[in-house]
Structures are given as C-alpha cells and as structure tokens.
Amino acid sequence: MTDSTQTATTGTASAPTSASFGKTSDGTEVQLYSLTNAHGLKVNITNYGGTITSLLVPDKAGKLGDVVLGFDNVSGYQSPEFLKSGPYFGALIGRYGNRIAKGKFTLDGKEYTLAKNNGENTLHGGKKGFDKVVWQAQPGSSADGQTLTLTYLSKDGEEGYPGNLTVKVVYTLTSDDALKIDYSATTDKATPVNLTNHAYFNLGLGQTKDILGHEVTIAADRYNVVDAGLIPTGELRPVKGTPFDFTTPHTIGERIGQVPGGYDHNWALSQTSGLHTAAAVYEPTSGRTMTVQTTEPGLQFYTGNFLDGTLKGKGGTVYGKHAGFCMETQHFPDSPNQPKFPTTLLKPGQTLQSTTIYTFGVRQ
C-alpha cells in the first residue's frame, strides 16, 4: 500500500504545497504555503508574519473567489505605503493584539515601557510585532485537513515585553470548509499575551466595491466604550438601542454613519466559555456566508475605515475605504491596565490555548 493510499484511507489530507513568496527587505526568502480541501477551497499563507494572503471559497453559483485583502508577494507587505498606513492585512498579531494605553503597564510592581506606534499608545505588539517576523513553518495534515504549523520565539524584552514567549499557531483548512486557527503559548516570565489574526474579509470581493452591504450578526449585548485614541474607558455599554446592536442581522452600512469614524470596537461576547459562536456574516450578491466561532471573550469588529485607496493589492485591486472588514477574536484592549477586564496574563507553567474557526458556506 502506498503512502498516498494510506492517507486516503485514514481520511487525512496530503500536505500543503509551497512556493517562494519573494525576499524580505533584509534578504530573507519567505515561502507561500497553499492548503486545499476536497471542495476546492484554498488558503495561501506566508511564513512572513503568518499572513493569510488569499482565501478562495465558492459563491452560490459554485464559482471560487478570493475573499480576503492582500498582496501578490512579500514586497507588498513591506512597502512604505503599507507600513505607513499599517492595515496588518491577514497577519498574525502579537505579543499583544489591539491597544495598550500610553505604551506602558505595571506587573508585579514593575513598570514596563513598550514601543509606541499608534499615537501615544502601543498597537498590535509594537513597531515590530509578530506580523513582521519570519515564522518557522511546518506543513502537514491531520484528520481534519491540511495544516500549517508556525512557531516563533519572542525573546525576553522584545518590544518591551517581559519573558521568552514561545508561540505556536496551527492553521487547518478543514474538510467542512472552515479555516481553523489554534494558538498556544508558554513563557518563562509573567507577561501579557493577546493573540489574534487580522484578516480583512470581503465575501463579495470582485462583485462589490465595499463591505457595506454585508449583513452582520454579533453574539454580544455589550461593547467597550472607547476614548478618542480607541482606548477603552472601562465602561461596557449595552448595545440595545444603539448602532452597535448586531444581536439581529443588520447591514454594515445601515448605521455606520452614526458611529464617528466607523466601527472599530470590541464587543464583549455573551458566551465566554468553551468554543462559542461570535458572529455570522452574509453577503447577498455572492450568497457567501461566514460564521466565526472562538474560545475568546471578545471580538474586534473593524470596517476598514482607514483604507483610502493608496494601497493596490492582488491583481492591481485598489483598496478604498471599507474595502474589507475584520473580525479579530481577542481579549479586550488595554487589559493589562484594566483589572476588571478578563486577564491576559500568562505565567510560567501555564499554557495559553485559544481557538478561532471561520466557516464558509452559501445561501441561495
């Protein structure tokens, strides 16, 4: 019996393929890994930043289309325009996703100072977060489908954070049309950790110029009120009667004008234990649907408010305002400075484990 026959009989998929994705600005060659399933779904992920560069899923006519924003090679993710605007297309985010106020926090009586890269605050891990490092990559397969395992050692003091943090992220493209992301991490010193992925989705990409017609449901009845710098004030406000109420489906564009700057907020998910549904999205033109499940307590829903048409992506596509939306599963922003929020502290001897699943389908 050949290996391929054994693979078929155990129900596991053959390993992903890889190709060069170009060289980084310091001359490091990086790879692009392609995971596929039996239904034709395909996700491309580069070990530069653990970045999802494309995700092909069928529409209601069965036609495959790319539903994420990104670039054709690594140089797009390192261009001056991209680095200046900082949209973090598709990247793994760490050591701390979202914002930490004034770039500092106190832990065990010691104040730690972080790199400020978002006004007076720290955003998405600092000036060189996990989105800008080259991860060790291992393609493989599991009973669920093809996998890509990425590992990275964030050294003690990197970007100002304490502790040597060993991070492992496993991407799986499953046989039931889901992209599953399993995060795990260990540390040798107590440190705050908040890992997420920053994919920008547009389920009608190529058919719709923006995401304002997408219908969104979010399983949360409270959200974090933020100040002008998008730092939580500490108040968790009920969504009822506000433009933040997505407990029933609403299009993104329906009430976005009532939210200064657009949606870029953390919703406190109603269920916080185990794997739970965080959100559902439907795009009427393509018929595509996406469901988000997570073990995390929060969801940052962002509507591409800062995209302004200066970035040209795959195939020369211009990414204008609201060209994509993000659903970043996470702990709350600024948790190290807000003791009432669920803790993001990881201690030696503990293992952080977190799972998020994006499942795709169609509605006729």
HUJOQUI-V91799 format. One record per pair of residues at least 12 apart in sequence whose ideal C-beta (glycine too) atoms are under 10 Angstrom apart, sorted by the first residue. I is the first residue (numbers start at 1). J is the second residue. Records with the same first field share a line. If there is no record, write none. Layout:
I = J + J
This chain:
7 = 141
10 = 141 + 143
11 = 141 + 142 + 143 + 144 + 145 + 175
12 = 140 + 141 + 142 + 143 + 144 + 145 + 146 + 147 + 175
13 = 35 + 36 + 37 + 38 + 140 + 141 + 142 + 143 + 144 + 145 + 146 + 147 + 172 + 173 + 174 + 175
14 = 36 + 139 + 140 + 141 + 146
15 = 33 + 35 + 138 + 139 + 140 + 141 + 146 + 147 + 148
16 = 32 + 33 + 34 + 35 + 36 + 42 + 43 + 44 + 45 + 137 + 139 + 140 + 141 + 145 + 146 + 147 + 148 + 171 + 173
17 = 32 + 33 + 34 + 35 + 36 + 44 + 139 + 146
18 = 31 + 32 + 33 + 34 + 44 + 45 + 46 + 47 + 137 + 139 + 148
19 = 31 + 32 + 33 + 34 + 44
20 = 32 + 73 + 74
21 = 33 + 44 + 45 + 46 + 47 + 48 + 51 + 53 + 71 + 72 + 73 + 74 + 75 + 77
22 = 46 + 48 + 71 + 72 + 73 + 74 + 75 + 76 + 77 + 78
23 = 48 + 73 + 74 + 75 + 78
24 = 48 + 49 + 74 + 75 + 77 + 78 + 132 + 133 + 134
25 = 74 + 75 + 78 + 79 + 83
26 = 78 + 134
28 = 47 + 48 + 74 + 134
29 = 48 + 74 + 134
30 = 46 + 47 + 48 + 49 + 51 + 73 + 74 + 77 + 134 + 135 + 137
31 = 45 + 46 + 47 + 48 + 74 + 134 + 137 + 139 + 148
32 = 44 + 45 + 46 + 47 + 48 + 51 + 53 + 54 + 72 + 73 + 74
33 = 45 + 46 + 47 + 53 + 137 + 138 + 139 + 146 + 147 + 148 + 150 + 171
34 = 53 + 54 + 56 + 139 + 146 + 148 + 173
35 = 55 + 139 + 141 + 145 + 146 + 147 + 148 + 171 + 172 + 173 + 174 + 179
36 = 56 + 145 + 146 + 173
37 = 144 + 145 + 146 + 172 + 173 + 174 + 175 + 176 + 177 + 178 + 179
38 = 145 + 175 + 177
39 = 57 + 58 + 62 + 64 + 175 + 176 + 177 + 360
40 = 56 + 57 + 58 + 62 + 63 + 64 + 177
41 = 55 + 56 + 57 + 58 + 64 + 145 + 173 + 174 + 175 + 177 + 178 + 179 + 360
42 = 54 + 55 + 56 + 57 + 64 + 66 + 146 + 173
43 = 55 + 56 + 57 + 68 + 90 + 146 + 148 + 171 + 172 + 173 + 179 + 199 + 358
44 = 56 + 66 + 68 + 70 + 90
45 = 90 + 92 + 135 + 137 + 139 + 148 + 150 + 169 + 171 + 173 + 179
46 = 70 + 71 + 73 + 74 + 77 + 90 + 91 + 134 + 135 + 137 + 148 + 150
47 = 74 + 133 + 134 + 135 + 136 + 137 + 138 + 148 + 150 + 151 + 152
48 = 73 + 74 + 77 + 78 + 91 + 131 + 132 + 133 + 134 + 135 + 137
49 = 74 + 77 + 78 + 88 + 89 + 90 + 91 + 92 + 93 + 129 + 130 + 131 + 132 + 133 + 134 + 135 + 150 + 198
50 = 90 + 91 + 92 + 93 + 94 + 130 + 131 + 133 + 134 + 135 + 137 + 148 + 150 + 151 + 152 + 167 + 169 + 171 + 181 + 197
51 = 68 + 70 + 71 + 74 + 77 + 88 + 89 + 90 + 91 + 92 + 131 + 132 + 135 + 197 + 198 + 199
52 = 68 + 69 + 70 + 89 + 90 + 91 + 92 + 171 + 179 + 181 + 197 + 198 + 199 + 200 + 201 + 358
53 = 66 + 68 + 69 + 70 + 71 + 72 + 73 + 74 + 76 + 77 + 89 + 90 + 91 + 199 + 313 + 314
54 = 66 + 67 + 68 + 69 + 70 + 71 + 72 + 90 + 205 + 313 + 314
55 = 67 + 68 + 70 + 90 + 173 + 179 + 199 + 201 + 205 + 358 + 360
56 = 68 + 360
57 = 177 + 179 + 203 + 286 + 288 + 289 + 290 + 358 + 360 + 361 + 362
58 = 177 + 286 + 287 + 288 + 360 + 361 + 362
59 = 203 + 204 + 206 + 207 + 283 + 285 + 286 + 287 + 288 + 362
60 = 283 + 284 + 285 + 286 + 287 + 288 + 289 + 361 + 362 + 363 + 364
61 = 286 + 287 + 362 + 364
62 = 362
63 = 206 + 207 + 286
65 = 202 + 203 + 204 + 205 + 206 + 207 + 286 + 288
66 = 202 + 205 + 206 + 313 + 314 + 315 + 317
67 = 199 + 200 + 201 + 202 + 203 + 204 + 205 + 206 + 283 + 286 + 288 + 290 + 324 + 358 + 360
68 = 89 + 90 + 179 + 199 + 200 + 201 + 202 + 203 + 205 + 313 + 314 + 324
69 = 87 + 89 + 90 + 199 + 200 + 201 + 202 + 205 + 304 + 307 + 311 + 313 + 314 + 317 + 319 + 323 + 324 + 325 + 326
70 = 89 + 90 + 91 + 199 + 200 + 313 + 314 + 317 + 319 + 324
71 = 89 + 90 + 311 + 312 + 313 + 314 + 317
72 = 312 + 313 + 314 + 315 + 316
73 = 314
74 = 134
76 = 89 + 311 + 312 + 313 + 314
77 = 89 + 90 + 91 + 131 + 132
78 = 132
79 = 310 + 311 + 312
81 = 310 + 311 + 312
82 = 310 + 311 + 313
83 = 127 + 132
84 = 310 + 311
85 = 306 + 307 + 308 + 310 + 311 + 319
86 = 117 + 118 + 123 + 124 + 131 + 306
87 = 198 + 200 + 302 + 304 + 306 + 307 + 311 + 319 + 323 + 324 + 326
88 = 123 + 124 + 125 + 129 + 131 + 132 + 196 + 197 + 198 + 199 + 200 + 326 + 328
89 = 131 + 198 + 199 + 200 + 307 + 311 + 313 + 319 + 324 + 326
90 = 131 + 197 + 198 + 199 + 200 + 201 + 324 + 326
91 = 124 + 125 + 129 + 130 + 131 + 132 + 133 + 196 + 197 + 198 + 199
92 = 124 + 125 + 129 + 130 + 131 + 133 + 135 + 150 + 152 + 167 + 169 + 171 + 181 + 183 + 195 + 196 + 197 + 198
93 = 123 + 124 + 125 + 129 + 130 + 131 + 194 + 195 + 196 + 197 + 198 + 328 + 330
94 = 124 + 125 + 126 + 129 + 130 + 131 + 133 + 152 + 154 + 159 + 161 + 165 + 167 + 169 + 183 + 185 + 193 + 194 + 195 + 196
95 = 114 + 124 + 125 + 126 + 129 + 130 + 154 + 158 + 159 + 160 + 161 + 162 + 163 + 165 + 167 + 185 + 187 + 191 + 192 + 193 + 194 + 195 + 344 + 346
96 = 114 + 122 + 123 + 124 + 125 + 126 + 129 + 130 + 159 + 161 + 191 + 192 + 193 + 194 + 195 + 196 + 330 + 331 + 333 + 334 + 335 + 336 + 344
97 = 123 + 124 + 125 + 129 + 130 + 131 + 193 + 194 + 195 + 196 + 197 + 198 + 296 + 298 + 300 + 328 + 329 + 330 + 331 + 333 + 344
98 = 118 + 121 + 122 + 123 + 124 + 125 + 194 + 196 + 224 + 230 + 231 + 232 + 264 + 266 + 298 + 300 + 328 + 330 + 331 + 332 + 333 + 334 + 335 + 344
99 = 118 + 119 + 121 + 122 + 123 + 124 + 226 + 229 + 230 + 231 + 232 + 266 + 333 + 334
100 = 112 + 114 + 116 + 118 + 121 + 122 + 123 + 124 + 125 + 126 + 160 + 161 + 192 + 194 + 231 + 333 + 334 + 335 + 336 + 337 + 344
101 = 120 + 121 + 122 + 227 + 229 + 230 + 231 + 232 + 333 + 334 + 336 + 337 + 338
102 = 114 + 116 + 119 + 120 + 121 + 122 + 229 + 231 + 334 + 337
103 = 115 + 116 + 117 + 118 + 119 + 120 + 121 + 122 + 123 + 126 + 159 + 160
104 = 116 + 121 + 122 + 160 + 336 + 337
105 = 122 + 160 + 161 + 192 + 334 + 335 + 336 + 337 + 338 + 344
106 = 336 + 337
107 = 161 + 162 + 163 + 189 + 190 + 191 + 192 + 336 + 345
108 = 162 + 189 + 190 + 345
110 = 162
112 = 157 + 160 + 161 + 162 + 191 + 192 + 336
113 = 160
114 = 126 + 127 + 159 + 160 + 161 + 192 + 336
115 = 127 + 128 + 129 + 158 + 159 + 160 + 161
116 = 160
117 = 129 + 159
118 = 229 + 230 + 231
119 = 228 + 229 + 230 + 231
120 = 229 + 231
121 = 229 + 230 + 231 + 333 + 334
122 = 159 + 160 + 161 + 334
123 = 229 + 230 + 333
124 = 194 + 196 + 198 + 328
125 = 154 + 158 + 159 + 161 + 194 + 195
126 = 158 + 159 + 160 + 161
127 = 159 + 160
128 = 158 + 159
129 = 154 + 158 + 159
130 = 150 + 152 + 154 + 158 + 159 + 165 + 167 + 169 + 195 + 196
131 = 197 + 198
133 = 152 + 153 + 154 + 158
134 = 150 + 152
135 = 148 + 149 + 150 + 151 + 152 + 167 + 168 + 169
136 = 149 + 150 + 151 + 152 + 153 + 168
137 = 149 + 150 + 151 + 171
138 = 150 + 151 + 168 + 170
139 = 171
140 = 170 + 172
141 = 172 + 173
142 = 170 + 172 + 174 + 180
143 = 172 + 174 + 175
144 = 172 + 173 + 174 + 175 + 176 + 178 + 180
145 = 171 + 172 + 173 + 174 + 175 + 176 + 177 + 178 + 179 + 180
146 = 171 + 172 + 173 + 174 + 175
147 = 170 + 171 + 172 + 173 + 174 + 180 + 182
148 = 169 + 170 + 171 + 172 + 173
149 = 168 + 169 + 170 + 171 + 172 + 182
150 = 167 + 168 + 169 + 170 + 171
151 = 166 + 167 + 168 + 169 + 170 + 184
152 = 165 + 166 + 167 + 168 + 169 + 185
153 = 165 + 166 + 167
154 = 166 + 167 + 185 + 187 + 191 + 193
156 = 187 + 188 + 189 + 191
161 = 187 + 189 + 191 + 192 + 193
162 = 187 + 188 + 189 + 190 + 191 + 192
163 = 186 + 187 + 188 + 189 + 190 + 191 + 192 + 193 + 346 + 347 + 348
164 = 186 + 187 + 188 + 189 + 191 + 348
165 = 185 + 186 + 187 + 188 + 189 + 191 + 193 + 195 + 346 + 352
166 = 184 + 185 + 186 + 187 + 188 + 351
167 = 183 + 184 + 185 + 186 + 187 + 193 + 195 + 352
168 = 182 + 183 + 184 + 185 + 186 + 351 + 352 + 353
169 = 181 + 182 + 183 + 184 + 185 + 195 + 197 + 354
170 = 182 + 183 + 184 + 355
171 = 197
172 = 357
174 = 357 + 359
176 = 357 + 359 + 360 + 361
177 = 358 + 359 + 360 + 361 + 362
178 = 290 + 291 + 293 + 357 + 358 + 359 + 360 + 361
179 = 197 + 199 + 290 + 356 + 357 + 358 + 359 + 360
180 = 293 + 355 + 356 + 357 + 358 + 359
181 = 195 + 196 + 197 + 199 + 294 + 329 + 354 + 355 + 356 + 357 + 358
182 = 295 + 353 + 354 + 355 + 356 + 357
183 = 195 + 196 + 197 + 295 + 296 + 329 + 352 + 353 + 354 + 355 + 356
184 = 351 + 352 + 353 + 354 + 355
185 = 346 + 350 + 351 + 352 + 353 + 354
186 = 346 + 347 + 348 + 349 + 350 + 351 + 352
187 = 345 + 346 + 347 + 348 + 349 + 350 + 351 + 352
188 = 347 + 348 + 349
189 = 346 + 347 + 348
190 = 345 + 346 + 347 + 348 + 350
191 = 336 + 344 + 345 + 346 + 347 + 348
192 = 331 + 335 + 336 + 337 + 343 + 344 + 345 + 346
193 = 331 + 344 + 345 + 346 + 352 + 354
194 = 296 + 298 + 328 + 330 + 331 + 332 + 333 + 334 + 335 + 336 + 344 + 346 + 352 + 354
195 = 296 + 329 + 330 + 331 + 344 + 352 + 354 + 356
196 = 294 + 296 + 298 + 299 + 300 + 326 + 327 + 328 + 329 + 330 + 331 + 354 + 356
197 = 326 + 327 + 328 + 329 + 330 + 356 + 358
198 = 300 + 302 + 326 + 327 + 328
199 = 324 + 325 + 326 + 327 + 328 + 358
200 = 302 + 303 + 304 + 307 + 313 + 319 + 323 + 324 + 325 + 326 + 327
201 = 214 + 281 + 283 + 288 + 290 + 292 + 304 + 324 + 325 + 326 + 327 + 358 + 360
202 = 214 + 283 + 286 + 288 + 304 + 319 + 322 + 323 + 324 + 325
203 = 281 + 282 + 283 + 284 + 285 + 286 + 287 + 288 + 289 + 290 + 324 + 325 + 360 + 362
204 = 283 + 284 + 285 + 286 + 287 + 288
205 = 283 + 286 + 288 + 313 + 314 + 317 + 323 + 324
206 = 285 + 286 + 315 + 317
207 = 283 + 285 + 286 + 288
208 = 283 + 284 + 285 + 286 + 323
209 = 318 + 320 + 322 + 323
210 = 252 + 253 + 303 + 304 + 307 + 319 + 320 + 321 + 322 + 323 + 324 + 325
211 = 251 + 252 + 253 + 256 + 281 + 283 + 303 + 304 + 322 + 323 + 324 + 325
212 = 251 + 252 + 253 + 254 + 256 + 303 + 321 + 322 + 325
213 = 251 + 252 + 253 + 254 + 282 + 283 + 284 + 285
214 = 249 + 250 + 251 + 252 + 253 + 281 + 282 + 283 + 284 + 285 + 286 + 288 + 290 + 303 + 322 + 325
215 = 246 + 248 + 249 + 250 + 251 + 252 + 254 + 280 + 281 + 282 + 283 + 284 + 289 + 363
216 = 246 + 249 + 250 + 251 + 252 + 254 + 263 + 279 + 280 + 281 + 282 + 290 + 301 + 303 + 325 + 327
217 = 246 + 247 + 248 + 249 + 250 + 277 + 278 + 279 + 280 + 281 + 282 + 291 + 292
218 = 239 + 244 + 245 + 246 + 247 + 248 + 249 + 250 + 267 + 269 + 270 + 277 + 278 + 279 + 280 + 281 + 292 + 299 + 301 + 327
219 = 246 + 247 + 267 + 269 + 270 + 271 + 276 + 277 + 278 + 279 + 280 + 292 + 293 + 299
220 = 236 + 239 + 244 + 245 + 246 + 247 + 266 + 267 + 268 + 269 + 270 + 271 + 278 + 279 + 297 + 298 + 299 + 301
221 = 236 + 237 + 238 + 239 + 240 + 244 + 245 + 246 + 247 + 267 + 268 + 269 + 270
222 = 235 + 236 + 237 + 238 + 239 + 240 + 244 + 266 + 267 + 268 + 269 + 270
223 = 235 + 236 + 237 + 238 + 239 + 242 + 244 + 245 + 246 + 263 + 265 + 266 + 267 + 268 + 298 + 299 + 301
224 = 236 + 237 + 244 + 265 + 266 + 267 + 268 + 298 + 300 + 332 + 333 + 334 + 338 + 341
225 = 237 + 244 + 265 + 266
226 = 264 + 265 + 266 + 333 + 334
228 = 260 + 261
230 = 261 + 264 + 265 + 266 + 300 + 333 + 334
231 = 333 + 334 + 337 + 338
232 = 265 + 266 + 332 + 333 + 334 + 335 + 337 + 338 + 341
233 = 334 + 338
234 = 334 + 337 + 338 + 339 + 340 + 341
236 = 266 + 267 + 268 + 332 + 340 + 341
237 = 268
239 = 267 + 268
242 = 255 + 258 + 259
243 = 255 + 256 + 257 + 258 + 259 + 263
244 = 258 + 259 + 263 + 265 + 267 + 301
246 = 263 + 267 + 279 + 280 + 301
247 = 270
249 = 280 + 281 + 282
251 = 282 + 283 + 284
252 = 281 + 301 + 303 + 304 + 322 + 325
253 = 303 + 322
256 = 303 + 305 + 322
259 = 303 + 305
260 = 305
261 = 303 + 305 + 306
262 = 302 + 303 + 304 + 305 + 306 + 321 + 322 + 325
263 = 300 + 301 + 302 + 303 + 304 + 305 + 322 + 325 + 326
264 = 300 + 301 + 302 + 303 + 304 + 305 + 306 + 326
265 = 298 + 299 + 300 + 301 + 302 + 303 + 333
266 = 297 + 298 + 299 + 300 + 301 + 302 + 328 + 330 + 331 + 332 + 333 + 334 + 341
267 = 279 + 297 + 298 + 299 + 300 + 301 + 327 + 332
268 = 297 + 298 + 299 + 332 + 341 + 342
269 = 294 + 296 + 297 + 298 + 299 + 329
270 = 297
271 = 294 + 297
272 = 294 + 295 + 296 + 297 + 298 + 342
273 = 295 + 297
274 = 293 + 294 + 295 + 355
275 = 293 + 294 + 295 + 296 + 355 + 356 + 357
276 = 292 + 293 + 294 + 295 + 296 + 297
277 = 291 + 292 + 293 + 294 + 357 + 359
278 = 291 + 292 + 293 + 294 + 295 + 296 + 297 + 298 + 299 + 301 + 327 + 329 + 356 + 357
279 = 291 + 292 + 293 + 294 + 299 + 301 + 327 + 329 + 358
280 = 292 + 293 + 359
281 = 325 + 327 + 358 + 360
282 = 361 + 362 + 363
283 = 362 + 363
284 = 363
286 = 362 + 363
287 = 361 + 362 + 363 + 364
288 = 360 + 361 + 362 + 363
289 = 359 + 360 + 361 + 362 + 363
290 = 327 + 358 + 359 + 360 + 361
291 = 357 + 358 + 359 + 360 + 361
292 = 327 + 328 + 329 + 356 + 357 + 358 + 359
293 = 329 + 355 + 356 + 357 + 358 + 359
294 = 327 + 328 + 329 + 330 + 354 + 355 + 356 + 357 + 358
295 = 329 + 353 + 354 + 355 + 356 + 357
296 = 328 + 329 + 330 + 331 + 332 + 342 + 354 + 355 + 356
297 = 329 + 330 + 331 + 332 + 335 + 341 + 342
298 = 328 + 329 + 330 + 331 + 332 + 333 + 335 + 341 + 342
299 = 326 + 327 + 328 + 329 + 330 + 356
300 = 326 + 327 + 328 + 329 + 330 + 332 + 333
301 = 325 + 326 + 327 + 328
302 = 324 + 325 + 326 + 327 + 328
303 = 321 + 322 + 323 + 324 + 325 + 326
304 = 319 + 320 + 321 + 322 + 323 + 324 + 325 + 326
305 = 321 + 322 + 325
306 = 321
307 = 319 + 320 + 321 + 322 + 323 + 324
308 = 320 + 321 + 323
309 = 321 + 323
311 = 323
327 = 356 + 358
328 = 356
329 = 354 + 355 + 356 + 357 + 358
330 = 344 + 354 + 356
331 = 343 + 344 + 354
332 = 344
